[in-house]
Amino acid sequence: MRRYLFPAILGIVGCAILISLGLWQLRRLDWKEAMLDQIRARIEAPAVALPDRVDPSMKYMPVTVTGTTSGAEIDVLSGSKEQGGGYQVVSRFVTDDGRAILLDRGFVPQELRRAERGPTRLRVRGNLHWPDEAGSATPAPNLDENIWFARDVPAMAAQLDTEPVLVVASFVEGDAQGVQPVPVAIEGIPNNHLSYAVQWFLIAATWAGMTVALIWRIRQRKY
């Protein structure tokens, strides 16, 4: 029996570790789903007027703003399977009380990128947002072509001379000028914990099968 002891212990310990990792991912799944429920509730809460002081702790807060775009905008490379390639239009927006903020008006397809979008008066319902899109591999904006590759609130605010405040439109009253709102939604927040858990459980099953096969080979070995 001694010859079976080491592979059996190795198999049991390995399976225990792999199964514990899978169970940990399931606990993470419960945590992530609860967090997403909280974010969804915050996104869908009743809208309020834009606070006088805004900071990232207010992420996802629904707000209403009324004012006029200045005609200055940033085009952020975007796209989806449904819409194809295009751009997210972030405009300089001056509210009725004189505050200059960033307004993510939504999506335009490639062919409408250079369409004339002069100043227009809008009433907007949307959500405060600080997207975490820019990373070490994100290219720097092409300022000559006015093409950006991520929404970076401080950098966009500096470029358009606004407060570092971004409102992502979900509903627009007024001349939208062909820009289709893309509301903030939880669908863009990754939640891969279930697939990770399944992977760990499959590896555990494979480990167990390999352990059984090893013990079977030891048993068949002739002396």
For each residue, the residues with C-beta under 8 A, 3 or more apart:
1: 4 5
2: 5
3: 6 218
4: 1 7 8 215 218 219
5: 1 2 8 9
6: 3 9 10
7: 4 10 11 211 214 215 218
8: 4 5 11 12 211 215
9: 5 6 12 13
10: 6 7 13 14 211
11: 7 8 14 15 207 208 210 211 212 214 215
12: 8 9 15 16 211
13: 9 10 16 17
14: 10 11 17 18 204 207 211
15: 11 12 18 19 204 207 208 211
16: 12 13 19 20
17: 13 14 20 21
18: 14 15 21 22 200 201 203 204 207
19: 15 16 22 23 200 201 204
20: 16 17 23 24
21: 17 18 24 25 200
22: 18 19 25 26 197 198 199 200 201 204
23: 19 20 26 27 197
24: 20 21 27 28
25: 21 22 28 29 193 194 196 197 200
26: 22 23 29 30 193 194 197
27: 23 24 30 31
28: 24 25 31 32 193 196
29: 25 26 32 33 191 193 194 197
30: 26 27 33 34
31: 27 28 34 35
32: 28 29 35 36 191 193
33: 29 30 36 37 191
34: 30 31 37 38
35: 31 32 38 39
36: 32 33 39 40 186 189 191
37: 33 34 40 41
38: 34 35 41 42
39: 35 36 42 43 60 186 189
40: 36 37 43 44 186
41: 37 38 44 45
42: 38 39 45 60 61 62
43: 39 40 60 62 127 183 184 185 186
44: 40 41 62
45: 41 42 61 62
46: 62
47: 62 63 64 125
48: 51 61 62 63 64
49: 63 64
50: 54 63 64 65 95 99 101 165 167
51: 48 54 58 61 63
52:
53:
54: 50 51 58 128 163 165
55: 58
56: 59 130
57:
58: 51 54 55 61 128
59: 56 128 129 130
60: 39 42 43 127 128 129 184
61: 42 45 48 51 58 127 128
62: 42 43 44 45 46 47 48 125 126 127 170
63: 47 48 49 50 51 125 126 127 128 167
64: 47 48 49 50 123 124 125 126
65: 50 93 95 101 103 123 124 126 167
66: 95 96 121 122 123 124
67: 93 94 95 96 121 122
68: 93 94 119 120 121 122
69: 73 91 92 93 94 103 105 117 119 120 122
70: 91 92 93 94 100 119
71: 91 92 117 118 119
72: 91 92 160
73: 69 89 90 91 92 117 146 160
74: 89 90 91 141 146 148 156 159 160
75: 87 88 89 90 113 146 147 148
76: 87 88 89 90 147 148 149 150 151
77: 87 88 147 148 149
78: 85 86 87 88 107
79: 83 84 85 86
80: 83 84
81:
82:
83: 79 80 86 107 109
84: 79 80 109 110
85: 78 79 109 110
86: 78 79 83 107 108 109 110 112 113
87: 75 76 77 78 107 108 110 113 147
88: 75 76 77 78 104 106 107 151 182
89: 73 74 75 76 104 105 106 107 108 117 179
90: 73 74 75 76 102 103 104 105 151 156 160 166
91: 69 70 71 72 73 74 102 103 105 117 160
92: 69 70 71 72 73 100 102 103 160 161 162
93: 65 67 68 69 70 100 101 102 103 122 124 162 167
94: 67 68 69 70 98 99 100
95: 50 65 66 67 98 99 100 101
96: 66 67
97:
98: 94 95
99: 50 94 95 163
100: 70 92 93 94 95 160 161 162 163
101: 50 65 93 95 162 163 165 166 167
102: 90 91 92 93 153 156 157 160 162 163 164 165 166 167
103: 65 69 90 91 92 93 122 124 126 166 167 169
104: 88 89 90 126 129 151 166 167 168 169 182
105: 69 89 90 91 169 172 176 179 181
106: 88 89 169 172 176 179 180 181 182
107: 78 83 86 87 88 89 179 180 182
108: 86 87 89 112 113 115 178 179 180
109: 83 84 85 86 112 113
110: 84 85 86 87 113
111:
112: 86 108 109 115 178
113: 75 86 87 108 109 110
114:
115: 108 112 177 178
116:
117: 69 71 73 89 91 120 177 178 179
118: 71
119: 68 69 70 71
120: 68 69 117 174 175 177
121: 66 67 68 174 175
122: 66 67 68 69 93 103 172 173 174 175 176
123: 64 65 66 172 173 174
124: 64 65 66 93 103 167 169 171 172 173
125: 47 62 63 64 169 170 171 172
126: 62 63 64 65 103 104 167 168 169 170 171 181 183 184
127: 43 60 61 62 63 167 168 170 183 184
128: 54 58 59 60 61 63 165 166 167 168
129: 59 60 104 166 167 168 184
130: 56 59 153 166
131: 150 151 153 166
132:
133: 138 150 151 152
134: 138 149 150 151 152 155
135: 138 150
136:
137:
138: 133 134 135 149 150
139: 142 149
140:
141: 74 147 148 149 155 159
142: 139 145 146 147 148
143: 146 159
144:
145: 142
146: 73 74 75 142 143
147: 75 76 77 87 141 142
148: 74 75 76 77 141 142 151 152 156
149: 76 77 134 138 139 141
150: 76 131 133 134 135 138
151: 76 88 90 104 131 133 134 148 156 166
152: 133 134 148 155 156
153: 102 130 131 156 157 164 165 166
154: 157 158 164
155: 134 141 152 158 159
156: 74 90 102 148 151 152 153 159 160 162 166
157: 102 153 154 160 161 162 163 164 165
158: 154 155 161
159: 74 141 143 155 156
160: 72 73 74 90 91 92 100 102 156 157
161: 92 100 157 158
162: 92 93 100 101 102 156 157 165
163: 54 99 100 101 102 157
164: 102 153 154 157
165: 50 54 101 102 128 153 157 162
166: 90 101 102 103 104 128 129 130 131 151 153 156
167: 50 63 65 93 101 102 103 104 124 126 127 128 129
168: 104 126 127 128 129 182 183 184
169: 103 104 105 106 124 125 126 172 181 183
170: 62 125 126 127 181 183 184
171: 124 125 126 181 183
172: 105 106 122 123 124 125 169 176 179 181
173: 122 123 124
174: 120 121 122 123
175: 120 121 122
176: 105 106 122 172 179 180 181
177: 115 117 120
178: 108 112 115 117
179: 89 105 106 107 108 117 172 176
180: 106 107 108 176
181: 105 106 126 169 170 171 172 176
182: 88 104 106 107 168
183: 43 126 127 168 169 170 171
184: 43 60 126 127 129 168 170
185: 43 188
186: 36 39 40 43 189
187:
188: 185
189: 36 39 186
190:
191: 29 32 33 36 194
192: 195 196
193: 25 26 28 29 32 196 197
194: 25 26 29 191 197 198
195: 192 198 199
196: 25 28 192 193 199 200
197: 22 23 25 26 29 193 194 200 201
198: 22 194 195 201 202
199: 22 195 196 202 203
200: 18 19 21 22 25 196 197 203 204
201: 18 19 22 197 198 204 205
202: 198 199 205 206
203: 18 199 200 206 207
204: 14 15 18 19 22 200 201 207 208
205: 201 202 208 209
206: 202 203 209 210
207: 11 14 15 18 203 204 210 211
208: 11 15 204 205 211 212
209: 205 206 212 213
210: 11 206 207 213 214
211: 7 8 10 11 12 14 15 207 208 214 215
212: 11 208 209 215 216
213: 209 210 216 217
214: 7 11 210 211 217 218
215: 4 7 8 11 211 212 218 219
216: 212 213 219 220
217: 213 214 220 221
218: 3 4 7 214 215 221
219: 4 215 216
220: 216 217
221: 217 218
222:
223:
